Amino acid sequence: MLSWVRPDPREAPLSADASGLSPNAWLQIRPDGAIVLQVDKIEMGQGVITGYATLLAEELDVAPEQITTQIAPVHPLFQDPVQLTGESRSMVARWLPIRETGARARQMLLAAAAQRWQTDITSLGTDGAGAVVDGRGNALRYADLANEAATLPVPERVELRTPAQYRWIGRELARPDLPSKVLAKARYGIDTQMPDLKVAVVLRPVQLQAVLRSHDATVARNMAGVVAIFPIHSGIAVVADNFWQAQQAAAAISAEWEPGPLAGVSSESIRAEQGRRLDAQAGLRIRDDGAADAAFKGAARSLEAEYWVPYLAHATMEPMNATVWFHDGGCEAWVPNQSPDIARQLICDVTDLPRAAVTVHSPLVGGGFGRRAIMDYVTEAAEIGRRVRNPVKLIWSREDDMRHGVFREATLHRLRGGLDASGQPVVWQHRLIAASLNRLIFPLTAALMAPEWMPKALVRGVTDVAVPVFDRLVGSYAAREGANSMAYAIPNVQVDLAEWNPGVPTSIWRSVSHSYTSFVIESFIDELAHAADEDPAAFRRRYLAGSPRHLAVLELLLAQSGWQEKLPDGRYRGLAIQEAFNTVVAQVAEISIGADHSIRVHRVTCAVDCGTAINPDIVRQQMEGGILFGLSAALYGEITIEDGAVRESNFHDYRLLRLADAPAIDVHIVPSDEPPSGVGEPGVPPIAPAVANAVFAATGQRLRTLPLRLPS
């Protein structure tokens, strides 16, 4: 469909002069014995390198440790339609393609051996270690057959192993990327070094979207190591021999800023305006089951609640950075990213270079969470690098990213439930207001997918027309997730989505809107259970009876958490369940309340159905990481806007969960032979409502705002 934009992936080898067998760009089996797998998703700690090697090893019939993995360059085979790592789709999207690649290569190697031995292919097999064997003790290594196999046609159809035949899938294989990380030998983007490298920082306004009025850099230009100082679109770039010199010079610049559109805006004023707009807007009806209005009229009583969640930072451990080197008429870039083709396009947009002249190298990433899909730092690096003769590494400080990054949006929710005479819910209404991300995402994808001959003005024009149309037709599309798929079998359901963007830069955040819709839905379900005077688990079991996956996860959770067992004095439980990215996760949080009203989470039990667990240990790791990530947000996370500026600046006032505060976590996986679903994000959403529900069990107080704080 995109052949007018890109070449046919099947006709686009990774390297035109590579010898050996390469049935497609994912795999190269070389005559020297190397088996090279191109990993086309970015390794951000989620274990994609291990997972992809497992899939290939399974069907190629080799051991995973025989496979050399490389993070892939931009290539049309890997663009579907964007070469993006996100939405918990790394294993979902490659479950079949990589296995089929291995199976095709194995079939071609068997055919090459049959030709050489002049025998029937059905009499041959593979030994599990990289050789074709016959029944008489003869063997030919894959390496020895690679060039011959490359001359054969790539089979269209291949037979894949069944679950009963799996040798590697489902095993807890060691992660090959761990030793280098533990031994501090792994190299991330911020570790990039090369001869004559300079370092850049950007002096930014305090207020979001303020514009430079004037500046005086006289003192800064004369400081040691300073190479260049000049304005760019987002502030004032300072280039020096090292980071310290650049940062000190930036601090010496006197700058005046024109107040931006957010002057006078605060978190409080945003929440108040969200409420006014939710009152005024009918919103877009995104779910309408039964007859909600009539059901409310017939209800014996109703229950109403308002929930609010704040802006959140991504707070990745590795700050934003990008290294660019303009040379020989092109540009090389070393960028921690979630989409190398978007990074490439951003450089092209700044420089007018053709895509073929820009090479993006993708190092390991020290945390993504959606932040590195929105690469404002790449645009800045390109602006700076093209004006400096040396290669330049742009580094954002922690304060830069905390105060000038892009944030998880703040959203307001109003829930209303109608109950019959016995206290059971007969109608559910959820009204929410959120900012649309279409204005952020459309320009990126439009520029990337447009053919290079199309004028930029035309691409921008198409975007300017498409965004308001899309906003009107589907609204804040990302905010639907979870709200429009609420799983409980309440007969009448009505969900309305209103849209308003106050101008604070927002973006996708780990688990996207599930991070707030789960908190709202699972908290209000608990409110309904309390109104029905029913155990929260029994209430959920009743209304999930028509959803077998949810019910199986819930039953496993209740059994493993000891839900019916008596807790020690001072301990309380809460639970929540959510389906996100086709994975169902349920969690029980066990908490206590301190004398200072602080909330302490002691234990979290988690049950997950993610289809086939390719590597159960990585599934557990991702659930544990998601729980800790979500717990940081639930207990502490909040970006506060004051007069159009972000108040928080670093980890002293944007707190993350520390080791001493981390709960014990046990994860239980529902056995399944279904295709895998995502695990990188689904562990995040249930933890906030599980803790909030436990707080209610402990105190009788319903906390409807994040982060969770009891009145002191």
Order of alpha helices (4+ residues) and beta strands (2+ residues): beta-beta-beta-alpha-beta-alpha-beta-beta-beta-alpha-alpha-beta-beta-alpha-beta-beta-alpha-beta-alpha-beta-alpha-beta-beta-beta-alpha-beta-alpha-beta-alpha-beta-beta-alpha-alpha-beta-alpha-alpha-alpha-beta-beta-beta-alpha-beta-beta-beta-alpha
